[in-house]
Amino acid sequence: MTESIVYTTRCSRRGSALILTVVLTSLLAIVGVLFLMAARIDKMATSAAAEDRELAFAIDSVIARISEALVEDIPGVGPDQEYYDYPDQNNPWLADLEPYESGGSYYWRQISDVTGLLADSATDVRIRVIGERDAIVADPNEGEVNADPDGDGVGDAVWFEMPGVTSGKGKPIYAAVRIIDNGSMLNVNTGYTLDPEDEEESRVDGTSALHVNVLALASSPGDSPSASDAAALLGARANNTPTPTAVDLNAYERDVIWRYLDFERSADPNGPNTFTPFDFSDELELRYRYLLNHTAVDTRLENWGRFRQNTISRPVDSDTGKLDTWFRRAAGGGLDPNYAYRSIATTYNVDRIILPRPLDTDSGTELRKMVNVNTADEITIRAAVTQALSDADPNVLGIAEKAAQITANLRDYIDDDDEITVITGLSSPYYGFERPCIYVSEFAYRQIRDPDTGVLHTSYAIELFKPYFEDNDPESGEWKLTIDNPTGTADVDLDVTWSGLRRFHLMLQDDARAPLTRDYVSFTDAEEPIDTMPLYGYNRRNYAGTPQSLGQTGFEEGATISLQRRVETAGQWVVVDFVKVPADWIAPDDVARSIQRDISPHTCIRRLWASAAQTSTPGLGNAVGNYVDAGESQVIQAHPANRPLTNIGELGMVLARSAYGVSEPVTAPEMLIDLANPANVRLFNYLTVLDPSQHGLPAGETRVMGRININTAPWFVIAQLPWLQYGDTDEGFQRARDVVARRTSVGPYESIGELMQINSLLELAVDSQDNQHEDAPRGPDLTADTARDDYEERDLLFTRISDLVTVRSDVFTAYILVRVGVNGPQRRVIATFDRSRTNSRNGRVRLVARQLVPDPR
């Protein structure tokens, strides 16, 4: 019994020991498993952290490469860089903003290639729906693999393996990039609208970014925005002011549009803090996943405008939407109700008025900024014009001479004095065309032989004509008439002493036996201005005043009658006008006869003289019965404005050649700076009327907000430029469509002047309308004149938009997607780049924003 108890006790102890052993072993196993799990978790965490660092490094690498590409593309920084920004082989990093359709499929004309690895795979890329985590596996039928860096579910890039970059485990790092131009969009901070019925010229002349019609973003396609839409925009940008219509737009332009890049709130209640422009939170929401509405975020801008209607919030896939629905949102233009305005609106875009390359002047100054023709000196303008003409065709002869003549004419067109500009230093001096404009308009004679004595009685007359009332009368001692007689008759050199009465001045040697003239009727200042009268047939009034004596000598056959003007700064006389007396024209037949010039409005510069066979009865100061050349109807408005250019497009009103002594009946393209001539288009890469320094900014500032890049903007954006829909019969968009069609078929605009190659922009010159702003409906011509369908009208639409368009940009949005391996972790970001301060001295691009885009839920 005792032995049994002892044995049982021993077994019990052994069992307890065994159990304890098992328990301890289990505990050890559990501890081991926990240790392994902890090690694995730590390893996973370490791996995740490593992958996170690798993705961040990949993003940084892509951003650095984009920055390099943007720097290399800047004119004057990269070697021989093109001046324009347009998605092509010269700008492979830039993608098209909108897709196109062909044969029922959708394509991108160009996607971004920031490495040069994509080559031909970057153009005409077919669009497909892309899953968020689709593996990077090449389709042998499609070539490269589409990617979706902006995250809207649609392929808009191509994956590429980042060269020389791998993960810690040796996996390749892939990236996809899409870069779009903010200059292709309507800037909701700078634009407003243009009301054609506004009587204030400064609000309809196209000089302000406010004239770009961003109100179009508040109405559905085909409809007009309401007054409440306009008030809401003004109120939102002016600190929710209770009376938006009272917003001072001039102050807004000064304090916001010209200073937005350095905008600071001020303690001054009347200062910049009065205004609250939309900020970068609005910008990031607009850019989020290209055109998707991020419903978790609402911004101030979305409370105005049409940014929530008909939107989609989830990336496109086979369940949530079809590609054609996406396409209508992405490229529906102004005619599809689904067009997503958020993809064509921005709060931040900039370009610069910089030169295509640094330019040295004769004074030793280096120019990098476009030349403001309204304020620059003759040396600076001449250097810019010379280089512009050379850029167009360096092999053309006489570029220096052409540039000198254009510069002289431009200076005299703008300045407010009556002193002729003279440019010397070439083979001959070049004289500008300056007020007052005076011409020889008629010469007459009558000769009779006394039958009793055989003595010849002769009367001579020469008429001078001043077509513009606003011109000052010629001052004594500054004008003279010369007659160079070829034979024995004495020459004439006579100071012109103007009668002081309006348009005509008569110089007369009148023999009572052979009279030329009627009774004179003076025209006084108190009577109706002659500009409101017909030039011909008005009561046979004489406007010459008292004739000036021509002296005892006159002209003979073959004589040259010249009107000369003293150029004080040169100490010389310049022949302003001349005419030659025909042979076999003078006869002692007692007939009063004259040869007259066509002085109908805007023809004087053409010097259309009647022939000897078209001898007329002398008019001599009468705006009656004057000769009119019926076969020459083309007018040339050639009159110095004596004011600064309003728009740079007004260059077409300036003469390109000398206006003095022109003998042939020239045409407008031969006399004026023909903006439609390819030889002149590069002028707009060098000359401007914009200058930030005139708005209180530093002298070297070149940045301009809110302009539209005609190389990248969709036609609906271009259509919102001022007056571009004027008289358009195709729903107001045909001209804008033509702008896009030309760049698609011909290639990028290298200068805004190439817009003058588009016929629909020139059609006001053939519409048989005056297009005056006083007309009903009001037109874009703000110059009161009687010239219909002239070159001013031809250039008018271009002139009105010339200050608001550009061919280059400085702010871009990049969508970046990187991935570890073909199906590993990935990261997506939006980045905004601003290179508007980048130059050869500062090679850095400013990264304005870098925003992580989370995976869709």
Secondary structure, 3 states (H helix, E strand, C coil): CHHHHHHHHHHHHHHHHHHHHHHHHHHHHHHHHHHHHHHHHHHHHHHHHHHHHHHHHHHHHHHHHHHHHHHHCCCCCCCCCCCCCCCCCCCCCCCCCCCEEECCEEEEEECCCCCCCCHHHHEEEECCECCCCCCCCCECCCECCEECCCCCCECCEECEEEEEEECCCCCEEEEEEEEEEHHHCEECCCCECCCCCCCCHHHCCCCCHHHCEHHHHHCCCCCCCCHHHHHHHHHHHCCCCCCHHHCCHHHHHHHHHCCHHHCCCCCCCCCHHHCCCCCHHHHHHHHCCCCCCCCCCCCCHHHCCCCCCCCCCCCCCCCCCCHHHHHHHHHCCCCCCCCCHHHHEECCCEEECEEEEEEECCCCCEEEECEECCCCCHHHHHHHHHHHHHHHCCCCCCHHHHHHHHHHHHHHHHCCCCCCCEECCCCCCEECCCCCCCEEEEEEEEEEECCCCCCEEEEEEEEEECCCCCCCCCCCCCEEEEEECCCCCCCEEEECCCCCCCCEEEEEECCCCCCCCCCCCCCCCCCCCHHHCCCCCCCCCECCCCCEECCCCCCCCCCEEEEEEEECCCCEEEEEEEEECCCCCCCCCCCCEEEEECCCCCCHHHCCECCHHHCECCCCCECCCCCCCCCCCCCCCCCCCCCCCCCHHHHHHCECCCCCCCCCCCCHHHHECCCCCHHHHHHHHCEECCCHHHHCCCCCCCEEECCEECCCCCHHHHCCCCCCCCCCCCCCCHHHHHHHHHHHHCCCCCCHHHHHHCHHHCHHHHCCCCCECCCCCCCCECCCCCCCCCHHHHCHHHHHHCCCEECCCCEEEEEEEEEECCCCCEEEEEEEEECCCCCCCCCCCEEEEEEECCCCC
